[in-house]
Amino acid sequence: MSGSLNPSSLARLLGQWNLGAAPAYRELADVVRLLVLDGRVPLEVALPSERALAATLGISRTTVTAGYSLLREQGFLSSGQGSRGRTCIPHHGPRAGGHDGGRSLGGPPGLAVPDGLLDLAYASLPASGEAVHRAFAAALTELPALLPGFGYDALGVGALREAIAARYSAAGVPTAAGQILVTSGAQHALNIVLRTLAGRSDKVLVEHPSYPNALDAIRAAGCRPVPVAMPPVDSGRDGGRDGGRIAGGNAGWDLDAMRAALKQQRPAMAYVVPDFHNPTGRLMSDPQRRQLVRAAAASGTVLVVDETLRELNLDAADSTPVAAFSPAVVSIGSLSKSHWAGLRTGWIRAGEPLIQRFAAARTTMDLGGPVVEQLAAAHLVASLAEPLPARLAALRSNRDALLALVAEHLPSWRAERPQGGLSVWCRLPTPTSTALAVLAPDFGIRLAAGPRFGVGGAFEHHLRVPFTLPPEQLETAVLALRSAQDRLEAAPQLRRNLAAPPPTAIA
Ligand SMILES: Cc1ncc(COP(=O)(O)O)c(C=O)c1O
């Protein structure tokens, strides 16, 4: 990406940045940094000239110069020609060893985590290394048999489609290979589904909160998200424990609200994550799955179910794949969380005619996936259970450590105990999620602010905290969160003014 940002666009994105809680140049740099980390200001765009921005914001040029210098020092602005530096992310390259060595940032892809920053913005794990390595070794031995072919296959390599279909069949959803389309991950799968089934201005029902990249894909397709609130955890059957700070149980989904939204709004599509929902980690019960499928059918809505996190079942809970309740369901899956996001391998399961339409639509984006990756993925899918026990055991102890740390160091936060997945959804005592995300790098951590998980600026009261780091690093991270919160408490004006993020238009 390249180009430049004009002063009025940047002013609009900055919103109420000048709060008087710190020197103005510092506040300016802090907010620009958040915008870059959040992806709202793209990478490699030239910021406005110092003179133009100063005039637009009605501040002195010296303030803008000092703000830009700070961004340069922090590695968020390149030293371009003159004052037109371009936005960037500090890049120190992958570190050898270490749990987070070389992982990428949640926003701009392909960039290493800035040295020393603990990344709580990205809920992802390193590879199940040995299993992945062995699968690639096996794939290389199988490759020669495929080399005489053209290598283009919009549906995917047969062995992988069969392995995925066999997995669905074993889980109680009889599936033929013809019902599977291999994609480059679940995000790609969702984009294919959107391109095929949803037109511009169509409504798409989403859970609220939901997975930020899915919300972005829905908006980028020109569709209108119809958010349906997830019930607060307090309304769960099992109540709380630990003095009410850790909420247990499963508050589930508000099926009445979903039914009403489906009936009244008649969305073209509904996108849901019933298996260890991101960010809450909830699991939808089988009766709710059945009701949802019925309600979607009654309103003529295509139900798209994202099963990316399905294998991360931390409490060994039973659930039936949603597709078992209706052949009309479109399911999306991925190896990103069970094995490694670097595989970039996912799939769509649907009826064969729909799969053919998806394959036709995909060719506007790509002409098929890489063959070696798919051969390797076929081995991983066939022996899916193998690396999972170790991964789940580590995640369970990380989850418990994180919940205990939050209860100890952030007693005013309310953390929801997730049944699976990779993160804990926390309710903050004050609407300070964006403010915390702005301050976080000063304390050595990177955060995704709550509003990234919603539409219209919701979730300032929430923060998703992943438990993908080992307990020692989680402790460092939680202590950093505590320090950032203390800084906000000591600067009430900062807290108040950063409470409202710039409003986002919603329909
Ligand atoms: C619910 C959900 N869907 C999709 C994705 C993206 O998956 P992939 O890496 O397969 O594109 C994620 C990643 O965190 C996710 O949590």
The ligand as an SDF file (V2000), in Angstrom:
LIG
                    3D

 16 16  0  0  0  0  0  0  0  0999 V2000
  -13.4550  -17.0480   14.2550 C   0  0  0  0  0  0  0  0  0  0  0  0
  -12.2780  -16.9620   13.3230 C   0  0  0  0  0  0  0  0  0  0  0  0
  -12.4780  -17.0660   11.9990 N   0  0  0  0  0  0  0  0  0  0  0  0
  -11.4640  -16.9820   11.1340 C   0  0  0  0  0  0  0  0  0  0  0  0
  -10.1710  -16.7700   11.5550 C   0  0  0  0  0  0  0  0  0  0  0  0
   -9.0940  -16.6490   10.5330 C   0  0  0  0  0  0  0  0  0  0  0  0
   -8.6690  -17.9360   10.1960 O   0  0  0  0  0  0  0  0  0  0  0  0
   -7.6380  -18.2300    9.0370 P   0  0  0  0  0  0  0  0  0  0  0  0
   -6.2590  -18.0450    9.5880 O   0  0  0  0  0  0  0  0  0  0  0  0
   -7.8950  -19.6630    8.6920 O   0  0  0  0  0  0  0  0  0  0  0  0
   -7.9280  -17.3230    7.8950 O   0  0  0  0  0  0  0  0  0  0  0  0
   -9.9160  -16.6430   12.9170 C   0  0  0  0  0  0  0  0  0  0  0  0
   -8.5690  -16.3550   13.3980 C   0  0  0  0  0  0  0  0  0  0  0  0
   -8.3690  -15.9700   14.5280 O   0  0  0  0  0  0  0  0  0  0  0  0
  -10.9990  -16.7440   13.8230 C   0  0  0  0  0  0  0  0  0  0  0  0
  -10.8170  -16.6200   15.1470 O   0  0  0  0  0  0  0  0  0  0  0  0
  1  2  1  0
  2  3  1  0
  2 15  2  0
  3  4  2  0
  4  5  1  0
  5  6  1  0
  5 12  2  0
  6  7  1  0
  7  8  1  0
  8  9  2  0
  8 10  1  0
  8 11  1  0
 12 13  1  0
 12 15  1  0
 13 14  2  0
 15 16  1  0
M  END
$$$$
